[in-house]
């Protein structure tokens, strides 16, 4: 179905044809590529870094197996000596990167890879693929968290994520950005994320009546049942849940909560809350779900709709309002020479770089400054860390829990206006005088205008 | 990274909690679930079926391994006898489905699974996940093909697809719907799809000058070079390509084409075409790429912009204007009793069903009719085939090439107005009198209104 085999082939064909041209022309000097996002999608003013762990694992294990080499040979495009070269190719480079869970902004380098140009080039496709997806989802998920203060938000998206890998990475990225758990059981195993779940409409409709279904379910889960009450009529469903909850109480058990998944979610939550409160069941929680996104959650928060938690699915899991980033991995240096792409509207910053983060006296983020790698800004924090050297991990990566805490701390220090889920204020990102000067020089040499 | 292990856990936790409740309440009768799409996204009037092959493979191989069972045990939710039951659980059911590459319409069943309710329920998440993604992309890709008649369209999306599995399935689904190839090398190996590629901006910018880069590349690929001409200035790039093409001609070689990836793509194609025509290089092809989708392609087709082929990436690979379907997998029968969900706005059709396709005298599609499974419409084609019986494949699936041909044949017979990429006309889907009567009966019994 979807194995790890031939992962080195998970690249665009042109990476390999370019590699052969480099190889045959003996152009094997070190190159630096820089990954960054060129523009904010609508209603975005920041990004959350995610995906680095998979990138580092991929680079450490990078190699072409015999099935891959046989396939490449069969294409009739590649010379034998080049295929021999690929057979022994490993990633031997250096990687500087922003740790997972950190905030970043447009035009800031997130990953810079320095390696012999063939190595740094072939891995482009995989690196973009994973950083794009995981940062996209972490960013979207952080918006949901921000829109529902004091409420637990969980990931219900697996059925609508784009495939298996996305299902796994969405669970992980949303947890990184503050989600409380996921319905994805395999992600629970793989990443140690709490798994959560209630019941489906089919459970109710497979029984002769709704109350039979509720009684049947709580028999199996006397301590943690959340009953889905909207299969037929939500208000009648709430009354059935009250009755079952009272039956449980008489047995010394407790109904944990109910879920509403369709209809006028705000109105229904208020009416259902009243029904439980009137029955002296104030501790029964109400979970909301059904096509929710951060815009709904913000509306419910502002209107004090009495949901205790939310299941967020499709629209988070595919980042529905912005399903991709304008993300690029650009050559910025070759053989010690800084380089630049000048295509219309797609200007990049040449050379190896660093990003510094500045805070005010209370620790609040005030601005970033992108510099040449060797520059230093006293008192500011350099964000890019050396995560790989000579093809190996340079330092053990933080755990998912550590990255999650890192995110929460930093996100709490980002100005509210930048976090706004509609029309956020721009965050200040400056470029150092030395970097600007370098870009002008390179642009002049290339005969274009920066 | 992304192995096949523990694939049975790729489900929502509630599938397993419901399974335990069914098991402990001895509710193990056969259930039928029906998969369908509830609504068209904007500008869609049909869907293309894809993903069935993966669903059948998943069902055939379905089982919980010891790592999965140990993990489930660790959650403290599941009883030992239920975990023993899961250990021996295999999929033993029957599956009726629409073959890959066929067209379908909203509210029509695409897959109907009949199996003991636990089996049919646990596999829901995976089935929706794969059919949603693959049909989403096949549908989007078919729109690109329709918008660019007479032009080859290839998949350049791997770097922006949502993860690894999506990258593979997008390559396959777009090929199924008529794409000419993919840049994804691993998909080429796995699915036998033609792989295609040109060169990247980094290849040009890593050289001291653009013409050096072009010369270096054609040295390695004298017979199939497509030069990327927009790294600095597209018109100057075209002139450099002419010069290199003339040098190649003098050596008895031939420049295959050039690619334009940024700027005013329509204007640049016309100017570049003139440059090559004036140099008597009429057979040099022009490839267009850079953020294209079916709307751009339709505009270029209408204006006769002289592109010979297109590389379509991100917007196809994530179905950017409609990144998910309102797709559902609903219980329609349990223990021989047809059932219905009545939640607001989410009414389903009860019972096992069949879909019949009607054509006119010239073979053009005129309408579909959804019926109860056992009905027959003389002269009309029944679309759902029995693809699995007793948990095993009932007939060898068609090859990808066969499905691709099937799609092309059928798509050519779908009325133009339904294929329109903007505001398509609705296609007529009727529901048989017997099916309507059944729904009324079930709704009455459930005490609601259909």
Interface residues (C-beta under 8 A of the other chain):
Chain A: X1 X2 X3 X4 X6 X7 X9 X10 X11 X12 X13 X14 X15 X16 X17 X18 X20 X21 X22 X24 X25 X27 X31 X33 X54 X57 X58 X61 X67 X68 X71 X72 X75 X77 X117 X121 X124 X125 X128 X129 X130 X132 X133 X156 X158 X159 X160 X161 X162 X163 X164 X165 X166 X167 X168 X169 X183 X184 X185 X186 X188 X189 X190 X195 X196 X197 X198 X199 X200 X201 X202 X203 X205 X206 X207 X216 X217 X219 X220 X221 X224 X230 X231 X232 X233 X261 X262 X263 X264 X314 X315 X318 X319 X320 X323 X324 X327 X330 X331 X334 X339 X340 X341 X342 X343 X344 X345 X346 X446 X447 X448
Chain B: X1 X2 X3 X4 X6 X7 X9 X10 X11 X12 X13 X14 X15 X16 X17 X18 X20 X21 X24 X25 X27 X31 X33 X54 X57 X58 X61 X67 X68 X71 X72 X75 X77 X117 X121 X124 X125 X128 X129 X130 X132 X133 X156 X158 X159 X160 X161 X162 X163 X164 X165 X166 X167 X168 X169 X183 X184 X185 X186 X188 X189 X190 X195 X196 X197 X198 X199 X200 X201 X202 X203 X205 X206 X207 X216 X217 X219 X220 X221 X224 X230 X231 X232 X233 X261 X262 X263 X314 X315 X318 X319 X320 X323 X324 X325 X327 X330 X331 X334 X339 X340 X341 X342 X343 X344 X345 X346 X446 X447 X448
